[in-house]
Amino acid sequence: MGAAKKRAGLGRGAVRSVTLAAAWAVLSGCYLTTQAGSFLAMRASARSVKGLLGDSGVSGKTRDFLALAEDIKAFGVEHAGLSRGKNFSTYIALERDYVALVIQAAPALSLEPWTWRYPFVGRLPYKGFFRRDDAEAEVKRLEAKNLDVVLRRVDAFSTLGFFTDPLYSFMEDYSEYELARLILHEETHARVFVKNHADFNEEFASFVGDTAALLYIEDRYGREAAGETAERRIAAAGDAETFRKDMSALADLLREVYSSPLLSEDEKLGRKKSVIESFKTRFAQSYSTRYKTKNYESLPERGVNNGFISLYLLYGEHRNRFAELYESYGGDLAAFVSDVAGAVKKAKDPWAALEKLRMQGQAEKK
């Protein structure tokens, strides 16, 4: 995402934490042929970072960007327990400021995310496209099934080692913190991925990416710089938590409508529209007193529906569980990542494994 661009009508900080978890969400299924052509054409244009750094014809801005990305990767390995691999060792120049378009959906009278099944990674609550016409055709198909659909842009996704994840030219406009946050988020996916648990995967990657990015700024630029970044991050994080609570409150109101045995389907749809419109009005009227950034300011202009609401419920519900466990590690992020990775490696329920790890830590302190 470019410096002044927005995703899905919300600010960059609001959406960066919801990235595509696997390339199979773009390449698998009956639409493989059309998407694979675009994917492979894009990858064919990739150039080696090492080669570009040694090319005198490359602009200073691009070389500085590539060197920064290399430094962030090294930091992730040394200080965040991430794997040393070939991700972000290539560079792709794009004319647009995003990588793919992603669809998420939910039934008209339910907040349960619609999911698609993919090889190797299981069910995921999103489907990706490189071509807008393909994405829009899928939106129409899903809407014909009476699903609420949201179409959004993503600026990166992890292929979990199936392919080498590249850097993209539009990332050159990111701040050091934003770039570190993105790279370390995606590298966390490469380190830890639990099949059929998109919520765990995204929330863990977001927590590690955010935490490691701030540690990177402090380590490379000093505590004062980190303090300034931390202030902005705290403001953005505070707004993210406020927004999550707003979405949760709206979800509770809608669930009450959807579960009512006294209302017909048509009456539920009418109540749903009324609840959402009232929420948007209250949101706009109170925004300036409740939010510190502009990340969510455009929400009232959005087509808020069940797909949109379920998207934001999916990625923020359990963040405090990671924060509480990490606190017990005294700032040792590498040990934290390593222990979580070991705990969930063969777990059917990663949240239960996380709780077991927390309990073990408490028992060891006694």
N, C-alpha and C positions, 0 to 999 in steps of 0.2 A: 504494500500500500504506500502511495506517495505521501509526502509530508502533510499535505493539506487535504488528502482524500478521505472518503468515508466508505465504510462497508455496511451494507444492509441498512443504510440510513442512520447508523450510529458511528460514533468516533472510533478511530483505530484502536485505542486502548480498550474499548468495549468489546471488540470482536477478535482481537489477536489471540485470545485464549481458546477460540473455537476453530481449530484447524483440522484439516482432513487427516485421519489417523492412518490410512493405508492406501497405496496406489491401487489396490484391487477395487477400492470404492470408485475409481475412475475407469479401470480397465476391464472389469469382469462382467460376466452375464451376457445376455443376448445382444447388448450394444457394444461388445468388445471391438468389433471391426471398425466402426466409425470413430470410436474414441482412441483406439490404439494408434491409428494413423496420425492423429494430431499429437499424441503423446510422443511417439517415436520421432516425428519430424522435429519437434521441439528439442528432444534429447540429441538429435543428430547435429544440432548447431552448437552444442556445448564445447567449450574450450577449456583446456587445463589451466587451473589457477597458477600452478608452478610456471607454466609456459608464459602466461600473461604477465606475471611478476617480472619475468626476465625480458619482456618485449619493450623496447624503448619507444615503440609507436603507440603504446597504450597510455591513456591520459593519466596524469598524476592522481586525479580524483579516483579513478578506477583502481589503480595500484594501491592507494591508501586503503580503499574499501576492502580489497582482497587480503591485504596484510592484516587488517583489523579482524577479518573473519577467521584467518588462520590463528591469530592470537586468542580469540574467543574459544575456538575449538580446543586449543592446548590447555586453556584454563579449565574447561569443562572436564577434561581427562584428569588433570592434576588435582583439582579442588572440588569437583562435584561427582566423582566416581563414574563418569560417563565413559563409554567405550572409545578406543582409538581406532577409527575406521576411515573410510574414504568419502564419507558424506561431506558435502560442501567443498569438494576439491575440484569442481568444475563450475563454469560460469556461462550463463545463457543471457544473451541480449534480447529483450522483448520490447515491443512497441507499446504494450499495454502495462498497466500497473497492478496486475493480479495474475495468478497462475490458472485458476480454474473456477468454474461456477458450480455451486453445490446446492442440492435440493434437500430440504428436510420437511417432514410432513407429520400430520396427526389427524385422526378422524374428526369429523365436524362436531361431535359431542363427546370427545374424550381428549385427555392430555397425554395419553400414552404415545410415545414416538412411533411412527411407522418405521419399520426396519427392512433392510435388504440383506440377503445372505450372500457371502462371498467366500471363495476358496481360501483355506488356510486361516483366515482371521475371523470367520463366523459372521454373526449378524451385526450390522452397523446401522445407525440411524441417519445415514446420509447417502446420497448418490451424486457423483461428480461428473462434470462435462467440461470439455475444452472449447466446445462450439456453442454459442448462444442459441442458435436456432434449435439445436438438439435439446438443450436444457428447457427452452420454452415449450417445445413440443411435449416433453415429459411433464411439465407443470400442468398443461391442459389435460393430459391423460389422467393424472392423479386427481385433478379437480373434478373430472368426470366421474370418479369413484367416490365423490363426496368427501374428499380429504382437504384439510386446510394446509396450504403449501407455502413455504418461504424459500425464495431463491436468493442466494448470497454469494459474494466473491470471497475467495481465500487467497492468501499471498504465499502460502507454503503448505506442504504436506510431507509426512514421512512415509517412505516406502518400506520401512522396517527391514532394510538390507536386501530387498529384492532388486533394487536399482540403487545407483549412487545419487543421492539427493544433491541438486545443484544450488548455487547462488543465482539470483536473478538481478538484472541490471537495475530494476526499480528500487531494489533494496539499498542502493547507494545513497538515497536520500534519508535513510533512517539515522537516528541518533545512535551513539554507541550503546546506550542502554536498550533501545528498541531492537537493534540488531542482535545484541547478546541475548536478549529475552527470546527472540525467535529461534536463533540457532540452538540455544541450550534447551528450549522446549522440544524441538524436533529431535535433537540428539537423545533426549530422555525417552522418547518413543522408541528409538532404536535400541535403547538399553532395557526398557521394561515395556512389555505389551502382554495383556491378558486377553485371550480370545473371548469374544462375546460380552466384554465389559467395557464399552466405550466410555461410560461415565468415569470409571476408575482411571482408565488410561489418560483421558484428557485432563482430569483434575490433578492427577499426579504430575503429569508433564507441565501443566501450568504452574503448579506450586514450585517445582524444582527450577523451571525456567525463570520465574520471577525472582526466586531467592538467589540463584546463582548469578543472575545478571547484576543484581545489586552488589553482591560480593565482588564481582568482576570490576565494577566501577570503583569500588573502594580500594581494591588491590592495585589497580593500574593508575588511578587518578587521584588517590588520596581520600581521606575521610571527609574533607570539606566538599569535594565534588560529589561524593557518595551521599553526603547529607542533603545537598540540593536535589539530587536525584531521588533520594528517599522521601523528601517532602512531596515531590510530585507524585511519586509512587503511592505514598500514603493517601494523598488526596484522591488519586484514581482508584486505589483499592477501597477506600471508604465509599466512594460513589458506586463501585461495583457491588459492594455489600448492600448498600441502600437499594440499588436496582434489583438485586436478587430478592430482597425482602418484598419489594413492590411486586415483582413477578409472582412470588410465592403467595402474597395476599390476594392478587388477582386470580391465581390458580385456585385458591381455596373457595372464592366466591363462585367461580365457574363449576368447580366440582360439585358444589351444593346444588347448583341448577341441574347439572347433567345427571345426578343421582336421584333427583326427586321423582318419587312414584306418582305424584299428583299432577305432573305436567305432561302434556303430549309432546311429541317430537317437535312440532311446529312451535309450540309455546316455549320449549327449551331454546330453540334457535332464536326466537324473539328476545327472550331474556338474555341470552348470550350477547346479542348485539347491543342491548341496552347497558349491560354490565361493562362491556369493553369501552363503549363510548363515554360512559360516566367516568371510568378510570382514566381515560386519556385526558378528559377535561380537568380532573383533579390534579393529574400529573403535571400538566402545563401550568396550572395556576400556582402550584406550590414549588415548582422546580428551583427557582432562584434562592429559596430559603432552605432547601433540603440537599442540594447538590453543589459541590465545589468546582467541578469541571463542566465542560460542555459535551462530554462524551455521550450523554443520553438525551440531549436537548431536543433532538429531532424526532423522538419517539411518537409524539402525537400526530406527526405527518405520516407515520408508517401504517401499513395495513396489518394491524395486530390481529393475530388469529391463533388457533391452537398450535399450529406448527411453530410459530414464532415463540410462543410462551414455553412450549416444551423444549425448545432449543436452549433457552437460558436456564431452565430448571435443570437441564442435563449436566451442566458444567460447573455449578457452584455450590451444590448442596452440602458437600462433605469436606470443603476446603479446611475447615477448622480442625478436622481430625488429623490432617497432615501436619498442620502447624503445631498442634499439641505434642505430637510424637517427635517432631524435629527439635522442639525445645529441649527435650530430654537428652539430646545428643550434644548439647553445649556448643552448637555452631559447627559441628563436624558434618558438613553436608555429604561428603564422600562416604562416610560410614553409614549415614542415614539412607542414602540411595542404595548402597550395597546390601544393607539389611532388608530393606523393603523388597528389592529385587529378588533376594533369596527367599523371602517369606511367601511371595506370590507366584514364584516360578511354576509350581505345579498345583496351585490352589484353584479349586473350582469357584470359590467365593473370595475374591481378593480383599473385600472389606472385612470379612471374618478373619482372614490371615493378618490384616493390619491390626485388628483389635487384639489378636493373640500376641503379636509382637509388642504391642503396648503393655499388655499385662505381664509379659515376661520381663520387660524393662522395669516395671514397678516391683516385681518380685525380687529382682537382683539388687535393688536399692535397699531392701529390708535386711 
